[in-house]
């Protein structure tokens, strides 16, 4: 299911919001962001 989500995100040139950086971070070309991470100043 993760690959399906990643493929849809890439095709639509979107950013994927997820806390699962370990799995999604391995997919080339996928733009991901973790909104649960603390802000960096």
N, C-alpha and C positions, 0 to 999 in steps of 0.2 A: 504494500500500500504506500510505503514511503516513496518508492520510485515513481509511482503514478502521480503522487502529489508534486514531486520534484519536476517531473516532465511537464505537467500542466503549468507550473510556475515559470519554467524556462520558456515554453512556447508563448506564453502571454507576456514575457519580459517583465515579470512582476518580482516583488521581493517577498520571500517567505518568512513569516514571523513564527519562530519556534524556539523552544528551550533545548531541543534535541540537536545540539551542534555536533555531537560525536558522530551521528549517522549522516545527517544532511551535509555536514562539512566535507564529506568525502566525495561529493558529487560535483564534478567540474562544471563550471558555467552557471552554477546556482547562486543567486544572491540571497543571503540569509541575514536575519537580524534577530537578536534576542533582547526583547524589551524588558525582561526580568532582571537583566544584568545591571549592576550599579552604574550610574553615570560616571564617566571619566572627566575630570576637570583639567 
